[in-house]
Amino acid sequence: MQTAIPYILLVVFYGVMALYQYSRDDEKIRPYINVACLLVFLIFFGMRGFIFYDWMSYFPLYNHISDIGALTQTHFLKWEAEPGFLALILICKWIYPSYHFFVFTCTLINTCLLYNFLNSRIKYVPLGMLIFVCMGGIELSTDLMRNSISILIFTNSLVFIEKRKFLPYLCLCLLGASFHVSSFAYIPIYFILNKSFKKWHIATVLIIANIVYLLHIPVFKSIVSLVAGIIMPSTQLWIDTYMEMDPNTGSAISIGYLERLFTCVILFCYIDKLRKLRNNSSIYINSIVLYLFLFLFLSEFKTISMRVSFLFIFGYWIIWYDLFKCFHYSNNRWLFTAFVAIYCILKTYGTCRNPLAEYDNVLFGIKTYTERVVLFRRHFEDTQKK
């Protein structure tokens, strides 16, 4: 519980700011509240120490890049990271050679991209940031440095889907791919994300995904093994071995699953109202459907399920916000508010109770890299014993 307290306090802060902004609804104070929310986000995540997991790979990578010669001769050729991300490392080292300055710079980029996305689509930015932090924001802001930049670049390209301008959309997707190769998957999405699919088609897709999840049907493994065996039979054993390293052995029925099931049901019930709230609402409805489908359909492998579905998690940030406007009766609105508040705290606790999430900040002193490595190894030793 203790390791989760700073993150829960962050969630509570955004909740208080959202309630205050909603109760006052004063255009004069809105910019000040937004700035306060952005500064807290930037300080909390931008000045973090070695928390969670990915610093184990990013910190050595940062230290190994010394100049443009070393960059082109080793890292580009070995493809240790995408060229845009490597170039950003080099620029940061040229300005100020500190890994924590690099982390701050990445967070600053994410903060600007996130604010531009939210501010152009929702009225109450603190509520949007609350949903963001709880629905993927903690992971994106700590463990997925490359993915987060590419995903947030993509969210800012959605305006070109709305305007049907493929060339600038393609350029932003390629820019995102220079930080993480997964952004290439966004290119074909241009042709389907803005389509208004029939309500029962969406329901069928979500029902299939839930059945696969609940019955633990190994659909993905079967498809991948079959395709790999046809293309190159010698790779099938390698793929099977890799997949066995990342099985999802958890219970099918969990708080997280109940939330996704609830989201599936409420999305189906209010999809017609959601479509009337925005001219471009299909983009976000289809995005959250893709997230739910991919997460449940690929659930036999935890890491694959999370990484792939996260490409469309931004649908939550808009759809959950819009759902507040869909309830005719105020009691239903307050019940949904209570659900969001309780779930956000529970989800934050579940995400951050890990000892590796122990928070520290460069403003108040942090554990060294060596100290964190010791904690990291001890955690995995304890996990294996269990």
N, C-alpha and C positions, 0 to 999 in steps of 0.2 A: 504493500500500500504506500509506503513512504516514497518510493521512487516515482510514483504516479502523481504525487501531490502538486509539483510545479505545473504539470500539464493540465491537471484538473483546474487549478487556479486560473490558467490561461483561458480555458473554456468558460469558466464562471465570469471572467472579465468581459469576454465578448458577449455573453448572455446579458450581463448587466448593461453594457453599452447599447445592445440592441433594444432592450426594454426601455431604457432612458430615451433613446432616439425616437422610438415609436410613441412613447407617452408625450414627449414634447412636440415632436413633428415640426420643428422650427428650422426653416431653411438657413437661418443665420448661424446656428450652432452646428449644422450638419458637417461643414468642412472641418471644423475643429475635432469633432468626434471621429471622423474618418482618418484624419492625420494621427490622432492618438492611437487608433487601432493599428495603423500601418507601422508606426514607430515601435509599438510593443511587439508586433510580429517580427520586425527587423532585428530588434535587440535580442529577443528570445531565441530565435533560430539563427540569426546571423552571427551572434557572438557565442554560440554554444561551444562546448568542449568536445571531447571525443566520446560521443554518445551513440547508442545503438550499434550498428554493424559496419556500414560501408566505409568508414574512415580507415578500416584495416587495409583496404585496397587503394583508396584515394590518397592517403597520406604518403605512402611509399612512391606512388606514381608522381605525385607533385614534387617530391624531393629528387627524383631521378631525372626530371626534365631541367636541363641547365641552360640550353640555348637553342636557337633554331636549327643548328647543325645536328645536335643530338636528337632533336625532335624528328627531323626528316629521316635520319639514318636508322633510327631504332624504333621509336614508338609508332610512327606511321606505318612502317613496314610490318611490324608485329601486330598492328591493329589492337593495341592495348586499350585504346579509347578512340572515339570519333574525332575527326580533325578539328571541328569547331570547338570541342571541349578542350582538346590539347592546346589549341591556339589561345583559348581563354586563360589556361594555366600559365602559358608563356607570358602573356600580357600582364597578368597579375604579378608574376615574379619580377618582371621588369619594373613595375611601379613600386611594389613593396614586397620583398621576398619572405612572406610569412604565410603559412598554410591557413591560418585563421583569417587573414585578410582575403584570401581566396574564397573561403567559406562565406565570409561577409559579402563579397562581391556577387557570388552565386545567389545568395538570399536576396540581395538588393535587386538583381535582375528579376527574380521570381516575384518579389513584392510589386514591382512596377507592372509586370505582365498580369499578375492576378488582379491588381486594382483596376487596370484598364479594362479587363474582362468583366469584372463584377459591376463597376461603376456605370458601365454603358448598358447594363441589363437589369439591374435591380435598384430599388430606391434605398433600402436599408443595408448599407455595406457591412456594418458589424454583424448582422444576422447572416449575411453571405459568408463572412469570414469564419463565423462560428461553425456553420455547416461544412465549410472547406476544411478547417482544422480537424474536425471529428471524422469526416468522410474522406479519408486519404491524405489530408494535409500534413499530418505528423510524419507519415512515412515518406511522402514526397519531399518534405523539408529537411529530412535527416538522412535517410538511407538511399534515396533515389535522386542524387544530385543531377546526373545527366538526364534521366527520364523526366524529372520535374521541369527542367528548362524546355525540353522538346514538347512536352504535353501542354505547357502554358503558352508556348509559341503557337501551337495548334489552336488553342481556344481563341486566340486573337485573330486567327485566320478564318473563323466561322463567319465573320461579316462578309467575306467574299463568296461563301456559299449562298448567303442570303441575297447578295447582289448578282449572283451567277457570273462571277468573274474568275475563270479558272486559272489564268496565268499568274496573277498575284497570289492566289491560293497555293498554286504549285510551288512558287518561290518560297513561301513561308514553310511549306512542308519540307522542302529540301533544306532550308535553314535549320529547321528542327531536327532533321535527320543528321545534320552535321554535329549535333550534340548526342543524339541517340538514334540508332539505325531503325528502331521501331516506328519512327515517324513515316517511313515509307508506306506503312500500312494505311496511313490516312489518305493517300492519293486516290485510290479507287472509291473511298468512302464519299468523296465529293458527289458521286452520281446517285447515291441512295439516301444520304443522311437527311435530305430535305423533303423526302417523299412522305406523303400521308398514307400510311398503311391502314388497312381495315382493322377495326378493333378486335375482331375474332382471330385475325392472323397473328396479331401481337399476343393474344391470350394463348394461342396454340404453341407458339415459340416458347413462352414462359412456362407453360405446363410441361412441355417436353424436358426443358432444362431442370425443373424441379423433380421430375421422375428420375432422370439420370442421377441427380444428386442424392435423392433419398434411397434409391436402390443400389447405389454404388456401382452403376453400370460402367465398365471400363471402355467407353466408346472412343475416347481420344487415343488411348494407348493402342487399341486395336487398329484404328485408322492409320496412326503413325507407323506402327510396326508393319502393317500390310504394304503401305506405300514405300517404306524404306526397303522392304524385302524385294519388291518388284524392281525398284531402281538399282539397288546395290545390296544383294543379300548379305554381304559381309558386314554391313553396317547395322543389321538388325540386332545382333547381340550387344553392340555398343549402346544402342538406343535403349534397349531393355535394361541394361546395367545402369544407365544414367537415370532412368525413370524410377528404378527401385531405390535410388538414393533420396527421393523426394516424395514418398507416399503420404497421403493424407490419412492418418490413422485416427483422427478425432471423431467425436460423435457427430452424426448427421444432424441431430436436433440440438441447436445451440442458440444463444441469444442473437448471435449474428445472423443465423439462418432465419429465425423468427422475424427479425427486422426485414430481411430481404423478401420473405413471404408476404409480410404486411405491405411492403412497398409494391410488390406485384399486384396485390389485391386492390389497394387504394389507387394505384395507377390505372388499373382497368376500370374502376368505378368512376373516376373523375377525368378520364382522358378527353371526353368531349368538352368539358369546361376548360381543361388545360389548353386545348387547341384554340380556344377563343381568347385566351389571355394575351397571346403574342401572335404576330403574323408569321413568325419563324419558329413556332413552338415545336414543330415536328422534329427539328434538329435535336432538341434536348430530350424529347420523348424517345426518339430512336436511340439516342446516346445512352440513356439510362436502361433501355431495354437491352442494348448490346452489352452493357456492363453486367446486368443481372444474368443474361444468358451465358456469357463467357465465364463468369465466376462460377456459376453452378455447373455448367457443362464440363468445365475443365477441373472440377474440384478434386479429382483423384490425385492431383499433384498441386501442393500448396503454393509453391513459388510460381509455377507456370500460371496457375489460376489467378493469382494476385497481379503478376506483372502484365499479363495480357489484358485482363479486365480493367486495370487502372488506366488504360488508354482512353477509356470512355467514362471514367468516374465523374468528370465534370458535369455530367447530366444530373447527378444528385444535387449539385450546388444550386442549380436553377430550378429543377422540378420540386424539390422539397420547399424552396422559397415560394414558388408559385402555388403550392398546395394550401398555404395559409389563406390564399384569396378564394379558394374553391368552396369553402364551407359556408353554407347559408346561415346556419345557426351559430351564435357566438359560443355556445357550450361545446360544440364540436371543434371549433377553432382552439379553444382553451385546452381541450383534451389532446388535440394534436400537438399543441405547444408543450404540454406536460410530457407527452411521449418523446418528442424530440429532445427536451431537456434531460430527461432521465436516461434515455438511450445514449446521448452524447457523453454523459458522465461515465456510464458503464463501459462504453466502448473505449473511451480514453483510458480508463483504469485497466481494461483488458490489454490494451496496446502497450501501456507504459509500466506495468508492474514488473516487467523483466528487469533484473539487476543491471543489465547493460544500458538501460534507459536512464540510469542515475544521472540527474541533470547537474551540470555546472556551467559557469559562464565566465568568459575571460575578464569581465569587469570585476568579478569577485574572487578570481583564482580558480584554476582548473587542475585536474589530475594530469600528469604528464602522459605522453604517449606510452612510455614503458609501463607505468602504473595501470593504464587502461588495458594494455596487452595482457598483463598478469590477470586482471579481472575477467577479461574476455576468455582466456584459456581456462580459468577456474570454473567459469560458468558452464562451458561445454564439457568439462570433465564431470561436473556435478550432474549435468543433463544425461550423459552417457551412463552414469551409475544408476540413475533412476530407470 
